[in-house]
Amino acid sequence: MIYKKLLAVQKEIKGLGKDATSGSGNFGYKYVTGSKVLEAIKPILNEQGLILKQEIVKVENERIDYTTKNGSKSEMLYKVWQKFTWIDTETGEKDENEFYAAGQNDWEKGLGSALTYAERYFLLKYFHIATDEDDIDNSQRKAEEEKKEKEAQKKLIEEENKRKDTAVKFITEFVGNDMDKFEKVLAHMNKTFSSNHKGFNTFNLEDLEHYIKALVQKEDPIIFEIGSNDGTDTVAIAKQFINPEIHCFEPDPNTFNILKSRVSPLGKKIYPNCCALSNTIGKSVFHVADNTYSSSLKEPLEHLSIYSFVGFPYDTIVETNTLDNYAKEHNITHCDFVWMDVQGAEDLVIEGGKEFFNNVRFLYTEFSNKELYKGALNKYDILRMLPGFEIAETVREWYADGDVLLINKNYNG
């Protein structure tokens, strides 16, 4: 049955044009991006009831030194052996495939390059998906894709103009006819829209590091980072303290492996966990975004229009745990600071950590003013779920979402 479904997928997929370029001049080349492959294949997989499980079997790396016209340069070459398993959700049948890939890039990007390359070319080769040079219908398909691209660009511009109009309307309603206040709010909005890796945020990474250190006022804090992504924040926070204990959680296996490779060399008490914190222990569907940090346990809703440049190419199954269970297993009796970036799943984390949050001093979390994800909470909804907390500071807010710092009035740790 599973092979019949895989054949049906293969029959549905047409050739793909190469939509990205790397390098320039004689050294440039075109390739099909992973997002384009996933965009083409995900709807068909969903229709057939198939999911793809990815596992890293082995990773090797070596330093590559070379000389360019601008001087010496060093990069990391990562060799990755992976196992890709097709799973039929109706019958439980599986089809396991081993695949090898290598990626060379800057020190922190090499592993990600290898993982991305492996996923993209496994799908291309497994389903015999033709690309430009080997597609016999190349010219006709190119014309169709160019038409679609123009339509997509037009739609993107329309949506961008709509977002700008909405932002201006929001500012105007907020400040009325006070032009001095209007200019101040507009300046704040411009600062807010200078995006970093976690989205529209008034903090840059250095701000975040010092913010946490100033709050906890100790060199050995216990910190929970829920939604760690690739470990960029984890490393930055860890370097601010002499002896921190950081428990970090990232459910996506590919992103988790990057996180783990980054925190391992630090030599500090950092405990990475490949799971999503939720209100149940087991497994759950996880909606994977093409920028990784917008991925969520919750189904994206208004996020698809407000942040239309972010796609959700596929779903996967991830392990889940609860905060209360994790704290009990690891004998954690208090926590100085929780950084929660779970993209609309705040209610699930809080429901699974009712006892744990009684012993948390500070909680820094995102909130939603729009239903970016199904059932997403605003800051007052979050506060109602945590009766012992009060708002210390709304750090960032605009019409769609924001960040808030909560403090536990009853904390005795």
Residue, then its C-alpha position, 0 to 999 in steps of 0.5 A: m500500500i505504501y509503495k502505491k501511494l509513493l507512486a501516486v506522489q511521483k505521478e503528480i509531481k512535474g519538473l521544477g525550475k531552478d529558482a535560486t543562484s549561488g556564486s557569480g560569474n564563471f563560478g555561479y550556478k543555479y539550483v532548486t531551493g528546498s522550499k520550492v521542492l516542499e511547496a510542490i510535494k507537501p499537498i500531495l503527501n497530505e492527500q496520500g496520508l504520508i509523512l517523512k521522518q528524518e534522522i541523523v545517523k552520523v555526522e563528521n566534520e573537518r576544517i577546510d583552509y583555502t586562500t582567496k584574492n581577499g586572503s585566507k579563509s577557513e570553513m567547515l565541511y560537514k558530512v552527514w549520513q541520514k535516514f529518511t523514513w516514509i510512514d503511511t499514517e493509515t497502515g503504519e507501513k514504513d519505507e526506510n532510505e539511507f542518504y549521504a550529503a556534505g555541506q561546506n560553509d562558514w563554521e556555524k552554517g556547514l551542518g545546516s547546509a548539509l542537512t538542507y542539501a540532503e533533504r532537497y536532493f533526497l526528494l528530487k532523486y527519490f521521485h525522479i523530479a526533473t530540473d531544468e536541464d533534464d526536463i523535456d517540457n522545460s520551455q513550456r514549464k518555464a513560461e508557466e512558472e514565469k507567469k505564476e511568479k509574476e502573479a505571486q510578485k503582484k500579490l506580494i506587493e498588494e499584501e505589503n501595501k495592505r500591511k503598510d496601510t494597516a500599520v498607518k491606520f493603527i498609528t493614526e487611531f492610536v495617536g489621533n491628531d498629536m503629530d509629535k506623538f505620531e512621529k515618536v510612535l512612527a520611530h518606534m514602529n520603524k525600530t520594531f520593523s528592523s527584524n532580527h532572527k526571531g522576528f520583529n523585535t525591538f531587542n537585538l541579541e546584545d540587548l537580550e543578553h544584558y536584559i536577562k542578566a540585569l533581571v536575575q542579578k546572579e551568576d548561576p541562574i537556572i534558565f529555561e529557554i522554550g523554543s531554542n531554535d538553532g541555539t543562537d540565543t542560547v550561546a549568547i545568554a550562556k556567555q553572560f554568566i559564570n555558571p548558568e544552568i540552561h534547559c533548552f527545548e527545540p522540537d524540530p530534529n534538524t534544528f535541534n542538531i544545529l542547536k546541540s552542535r553550538v552549545s556542546p563546545l561551551g563547557k557549561k551546564i546546558y541541557p538541550n532537549c529535542c521535544a516540544l513542551s506542551n500539556t501532554i506527554g507523547k507525540s504531536v503534529f508540528h507545523v514547520a516554517d521555512n524560516t524555522y523560528s515560526s514553526s509551531l504546535k499550533e496551526p498557522l492562521e492569520h500568520l499566513s497573511i500578516y507575515s505572508f513571506v513566511g511559508f509552512p511547507y510541511d508538517t512533521i511529528v515531534e516528541t512532547n513533554t510537560l514542564d511539570n514532568y520535566a522538572k520532576e524528572h530533573n529535580i528542579t525546584h525553582c527557575d530564575f528566568v523562562w524565555m518562551d518563544v513558542q509561536g502561539a502555543e503558550d497555553l499548552v506550555i502553561e497548562g503543562g507547567k502549572e506547578f512549575f510556574n509557581n516557582v518561576r521568578f520571571l517569564y518573558t514571552e511572546f503574545s498575539n493580538k491577532e489569531l496568528y495561530k489557532g487559539a493564540l493568546n494575548k498578554y491578558d489571556i496569558l496573565r489569567m492563566l498565571p494568577g500569581f504573575e503581574i506585568a512588569e513591562t510590555v517590551r514590544e507591541w504592535y497590532a499583530d503581536g508583542d513581547v511581555l515580561l511577567i514577574n511572579k509576585n509570590y516567588n520565594g526562591 
